[in-house]
Amino acid sequence: MLLLLHACGDDDTTEPDAARDADVAPDVAPDVAPDAPDTGADASTDGTSVFPTLPPGFHASGIIGFSPLTDANREGVDAAWNELLESGLRVGRAQVSWADLEPSPGVYDLTPLREALAPLAEAGLRILLTLETIDSSSFEIPDDLLEDELTLAEGRRFDDPMITDRFARVLDEVMPVLVAEGGFAIVVGNEPDNTISDQPALAAEVAGFTAAARDHASTLDPTLPVSITLTSGAIEPGAAFAPPIVQASDFLAINYYCQTVDGGIKSAATVRDELDRIAALADGREVVFQELGCSVGYEVDSQIAGSEAEQREFLETVITHVKGRPETYRAAYWFTLLDFSPEVATLLSQPLCDEGFPVLCRQLEEAIATYGLLRWEDGSQRPAFQTMLDAIGE
């Protein structure tokens, strides 16, 4: 159940001076694969990167958080962000939704996009854009295309030409701006596999939608590759939905966390094995970790596994492993650099309390509140922050 943590797709971010309003940046699979379209994507197998504007090698980064900074933590967060930049930070991540950018049919407002990209571009960072069309358990598309947050209007498929054509017009607007501001890649949805677990037929539709977005984007600018972000459930046995979606993508985008399904902490050996399985799933494509994270838990009366030492060990294990294959693993964004505020953690976990799951509710709240490499109270640094600095500076 703790895997619900990894679906926090809110784009109401608060960043320090150099990156304000930008993202600096349950895994369940059907047993059988639904029919999928011929997506026709080719992995880069000749040593040529699909990221021609991204500097060579592996790049570590993070998103600062989703809670407004306070007087108590602002100085620490600003100082930490400046340390990252001074260490050689080279990539960031911005996040907006299709619904944000098309408030009414055919009418576009790129203000949210420009506000998300500008501080990252001003810092000289190459940018991964998360352009949400689906986010874990809901569609993030214009209201006129929806029956409700989980159902498309008029019984349409997600890869219906009317929907893919509408999204192509959004890409027409977005991509010139993204390229001008230093974008190096775009993902067109977050964790569709969470919804696929409830609607297995959606897998083929997600693959078709991703392929259509990829093909259209390549006509606009072939230097900007396209993917859609999966959870680590994509590497589990029986995750037959995943390969067709990966085949529809130019690269593999994935979210990866230290916690196990039952709330434990993965061993270093398990982490290394799963990273290899992620590379195998990529099938020759390059890999970007849109989210990489590990909650530390509360120091007193904790309901989940986790500690500052285990957080640091997890990050060290990942960094050491991926830096051994820099041609495969290209970037990772820690989720999140700053803890969520207690108020936001309570808000996000409250539905479980309302549904009569108080233990799970408490576990979720604790995990959300202790994601950070920086402590919420004062912005002070946990030990793993130094690991992040070292990874960036190497």
C-alpha positions in Angstrom: 0.0 0.0 0.0 2.9 2.3 0.6 3.4 2.3 -3.2 0.6 4.8 -3.3 3.2 7.3 -2.1 4.7 7.4 -5.5 1.7 8.9 -7.2 2.0 12.4 -5.8 1.6 14.2 -9.1 0.5 17.6 -7.7 2.3 20.3 -9.7 1.8 23.1 -7.2 5.5 23.3 -6.4 7.4 25.8 -4.3 11.1 26.3 -5.0 13.9 28.4 -3.7 15.2 31.5 -5.5 16.9 29.6 -8.3 14.1 27.3 -9.1 10.7 28.5 -7.8 7.6 27.0 -9.3 9.5 24.2 -11.1 10.1 20.6 -10.4 13.9 20.3 -10.3 14.1 18.3 -10.6 0.3 0.2 -5.7 2.5 -1.5 -8.4 0.0 -4.1 -9.7 0.2 -5.7 -13.1 -2.3 -7.7 -15.1 -1.4 -11.3 -15.6 -1.6 -11.3 -19.4 -0.8 -8.7 -22.0 -3.7 -7.1 -23.9 -3.5 -6.6 -27.6 -1.2 -3.7 -28.4 -0.6 -1.6 -31.5 2.5 -1.9 -33.6 4.3 1.0 -32.1 7.4 0.7 -34.2 9.9 2.5 -31.8 13.5 1.6 -32.4 15.9 1.4 -29.4 19.3 3.1 -29.9 21.5 0.1 -30.2 24.4 1.6 -32.1 25.8 3.7 -29.2 24.0 6.9 -30.3 22.1 8.6 -27.5 18.4 9.5 -28.0 19.3 12.6 -25.9 21.5 14.6 -28.2 21.2 17.8 -26.1 22.0 16.0 -22.8 25.7 16.0 -21.8 27.2 12.5 -21.7 27.1 10.4 -18.6 24.8 10.0 -15.7 23.2 13.1 -14.0 21.7 13.2 -10.5 19.2 15.9 -9.5 16.0 16.2 -7.6 12.7 18.1 -7.2 12.6 20.4 -4.2 9.1 19.7 -3.1 5.4 20.4 -3.2 4.8 22.5 0.0 5.3 26.2 0.3 8.5 27.1 2.1 8.4 28.6 5.5 10.4 31.2 7.3 12.0 28.4 9.3 13.1 26.3 6.4 13.6 28.7 3.5 17.2 29.7 4.3 18.3 26.0 4.6 16.6 25.0 1.4 18.0 28.0 -0.5 21.5 27.2 0.8 21.1 23.5 -0.2 19.9 24.4 -3.7 22.9 26.7 -4.2 25.2 23.9 -3.0 23.7 21.6 -5.7 24.3 24.3 -8.4 27.8 24.9 -7.2 28.6 21.2 -7.2 27.7 21.1 -10.9 24.0 20.4 -11.2 23.2 20.0 -14.9 19.6 18.8 -15.1 16.2 19.8 -13.7 12.6 18.7 -14.1 9.4 20.7 -14.7 5.8 19.4 -14.4 2.5 20.5 -15.8 -0.6 18.8 -17.0 -2.5 18.9 -20.3 -5.5 20.2 -18.4 -3.3 23.1 -17.2 -2.4 24.2 -20.7 -5.7 23.8 -22.5 -8.4 25.3 -20.2 -11.0 25.1 -23.0 -11.0 23.2 -26.3 -8.4 24.7 -28.7 -7.5 27.5 -26.3 -4.0 27.3 -24.9 -2.5 29.0 -21.9 1.2 28.3 -21.7 1.7 30.4 -18.6 2.1 27.4 -16.2 4.7 25.9 -18.6 6.7 29.0 -18.9 6.7 29.6 -15.1 7.9 26.0 -14.6 10.7 26.2 -17.1 12.0 29.7 -16.6 14.0 29.2 -13.3 15.5 26.0 -14.5 16.6 27.6 -17.8 18.0 30.6 -16.0 20.1 28.2 -13.9 21.5 26.7 -17.1 19.9 23.3 -16.6 18.8 20.8 -19.2 15.1 20.1 -18.5 13.0 16.9 -18.4 9.3 17.9 -18.8 6.6 15.8 -17.3 3.5 16.7 -19.3 0.8 14.8 -17.5 -2.1 13.3 -19.4 -2.6 10.5 -16.9 -1.3 10.5 -13.3 -1.4 7.2 -11.4 -5.2 6.9 -10.8 -6.7 9.8 -12.9 -6.6 11.4 -16.3 -5.1 14.9 -16.4 -6.8 16.1 -19.6 -9.3 18.8 -20.4 -12.7 18.3 -18.8 -14.6 18.1 -22.1 -12.8 14.8 -22.8 -13.8 13.2 -19.5 -16.8 11.6 -18.0 -15.0 11.5 -14.7 -11.4 11.5 -13.6 -11.1 7.8 -14.5 -13.4 7.6 -17.5 -13.1 9.2 -20.9 -16.2 10.9 -22.4 -18.4 9.1 -25.0 -16.7 5.7 -24.3 -13.6 6.8 -26.2 -10.2 4.9 -26.0 -7.2 6.8 -24.8 -5.6 6.3 -28.2 -8.7 7.5 -30.1 -7.5 9.7 -33.0 -9.6 12.5 -31.7 -7.7 12.5 -28.4 -4.3 11.9 -29.9 -4.9 14.7 -32.5 -6.0 17.1 -29.7 -2.8 16.2 -27.8 -0.7 16.7 -31.0 -2.0 20.3 -31.1 -0.8 20.7 -27.5 2.6 19.5 -28.5 2.6 22.0 -31.3 2.4 24.7 -28.7 4.6 23.1 -26.0 7.6 21.8 -27.9 9.0 25.1 -29.3 8.9 26.6 -25.8 10.5 23.6 -24.2 13.3 23.4 -26.8 14.0 27.1 -26.5 14.3 26.8 -22.7 16.7 23.8 -22.8 14.4 20.8 -22.7 16.1 17.5 -23.4 13.1 15.1 -23.2 9.4 14.9 -22.5 7.3 12.3 -20.7 3.6 12.3 -21.5 2.1 10.7 -18.4 3.0 9.4 -15.0 2.4 5.9 -13.7 -0.4 4.7 -16.0 0.2 1.1 -14.7 -1.6 2.0 -11.5 -4.8 2.6 -13.5 -4.0 -0.4 -15.8 -4.2 -2.7 -12.8 -7.9 -1.8 -12.6 -8.4 -1.5 -16.4 -6.1 -4.0 -18.1 -7.4 -3.1 -21.6 -6.0 0.4 -21.0 -2.4 -0.9 -21.5 -2.8 -1.1 -25.3 -4.4 2.3 -25.3 -1.5 3.9 -23.3 1.0 2.3 -25.7 -1.0 3.7 -28.7 -1.2 7.1 -27.2 2.5 7.2 -26.3 3.4 6.1 -29.8 1.2 8.8 -31.4 2.8 11.4 -29.2 6.3 10.2 -30.0 5.7 10.1 -33.7 4.2 13.6 -33.8 7.0 15.0 -31.6 9.6 13.6 -33.9 8.1 15.7 -36.8 8.4 18.8 -34.7 11.9 18.3 -33.3 13.7 14.9 -33.5 16.1 16.0 -30.8 13.4 15.8 -28.1 12.6 12.1 -27.3 9.3 11.0 -25.7 8.4 8.5 -23.1 5.7 7.8 -20.4 6.7 7.1 -16.8 6.1 3.6 -15.3 6.4 2.4 -11.7 8.8 -0.3 -10.7 5.9 -2.7 -10.9 6.8 -2.8 -14.6 9.7 -5.1 -13.7 7.7 -7.6 -11.6 6.8 -11.1 -12.9 3.6 -11.0 -14.8 3.9 -7.3 -15.8 3.0 -8.1 -19.4 1.6 -4.7 -19.9 5.0 -3.0 -19.7 7.0 -4.1 -22.9 4.5 -2.7 -25.4 4.5 0.6 -23.6 8.3 0.6 -23.5 8.4 -0.2 -27.2 6.2 2.8 -27.8 8.8 5.1 -26.1 12.1 6.5 -27.1 13.6 5.9 -23.7 12.4 4.2 -20.4 11.2 6.6 -17.8 10.5 5.0 -14.4 9.9 5.8 -10.7 11.9 3.7 -8.2 11.8 3.7 -4.4 13.5 1.8 -1.5 10.3 0.7 0.2 8.9 -2.7 -0.5 5.2 -3.4 -1.0 4.8 -4.3 2.7 6.7 -1.3 3.9 10.1 -2.8 4.4 13.4 -1.6 3.0 15.0 -3.2 0.0 18.5 -4.7 0.6 21.4 -3.4 -1.5 21.5 -6.7 -3.3 17.8 -6.3 -4.2 18.3 -2.8 -5.4 21.2 -3.8 -7.7 19.1 -6.7 -9.0 16.1 -4.5 -9.7 18.3 -1.9 -11.4 19.5 -4.6 -13.8 15.9 -5.7 -14.4 15.1 -2.1 -15.2 17.9 -2.0 -17.8 16.6 -5.3 -19.2 13.1 -3.9 -19.5 14.5 -0.9 -21.4 15.7 -3.3 -24.1 18.6 -1.2 -25.3 17.0 2.1 -24.5 18.4 4.7 -22.1 16.8 5.0 -18.7 15.7 8.1 -16.7 14.5 7.9 -13.2 11.7 10.5 -13.0 11.4 9.8 -9.3 13.9 8.2 -7.0 13.1 8.1 -3.3 13.4 6.6 0.2 11.4 7.7 3.3 13.3 7.8 6.6 10.3 7.5 8.9 9.8 9.3 12.2 12.4 9.1 14.9 9.8 8.3 17.5 6.8 5.9 17.2 7.5 5.1 13.6 5.0 2.9 11.7 7.2 2.2 8.7 10.7 0.8 8.1 13.3 3.4 7.3 16.1 5.5 8.7 18.5 8.2 7.6 21.3 5.5 7.4 19.1 3.4 5.1 18.1 6.3 3.0 21.8 7.1 2.4 22.7 3.5 1.7 19.9 3.3 -0.8 21.1 6.4 -2.7 24.7 5.3 -2.5 23.8 1.9 -3.9 21.8 3.4 -6.8 24.5 5.9 -7.6 27.3 3.4 -7.6 25.4 1.0 -9.7 24.1 3.4 -12.4 27.5 5.2 -12.7 28.9 1.8 -13.9 26.6 2.0 -16.9 26.4 5.7 -17.8 25.5 4.8 -21.4 22.2 3.2 -20.1 21.2 5.2 -16.9 21.2 8.8 -17.9 19.4 10.8 -15.1 17.7 10.4 -11.7 15.6 13.0 -9.8 15.3 12.5 -6.0 11.7 12.8 -4.8 11.7 15.0 -2.9 14.7 17.1 -1.7 12.5 18.7 1.0 10.1 16.7 3.2 6.4 17.3 2.5 4.8 19.5 5.1 2.8 17.8 7.9 -0.3 19.5 6.6 0.1 18.1 3.0 1.1 14.7 4.3 -2.1 14.6 6.3 -4.2 15.8 3.4 -2.8 13.2 1.0 -3.2 10.3 3.4 -6.7 11.3 4.7 -8.7 9.4 2.1 -7.3 6.1 3.6 -8.5 7.2 7.1 -11.9 8.1 5.6 -12.2 4.7 4.0 -11.5 2.9 7.3 -7.8 2.1 7.0 -6.3 3.9 10.0 -3.0 2.0 10.0 -2.4 2.4 6.3 -3.4 6.0 6.6 -0.8 6.6 9.4 1.9 4.8 7.4 1.2 6.8 4.3 1.3 10.1 6.2 4.6 9.2 7.8 6.2 8.1 4.5 5.1 11.3 2.7 6.3 13.5 5.5 9.8 12.0 5.5 10.8 11.7 1.8 13.4 14.4 1.9 17.1 14.8 1.9 16.2 18.0 3.8 14.2 18.1 7.0 10.9 20.0 6.8 11.3 21.8 10.1 14.4 23.9 9.3 15.7 22.7 5.9 18.7 21.1 7.5 20.5 18.3 5.6 20.1 14.6 6.2 23.3 12.5 5.5 22.1 11.4 2.1 22.2 15.0 0.9 26.0 14.8 0.9 25.7 11.6 -1.2 23.7 13.6 -3.7 26.3 16.4 -3.8 29.1 13.9 -4.3 27.2 12.2 -7.2 26.7 15.6 -8.9 30.3 16.7 -8.3 32.0 13.5 -9.6 
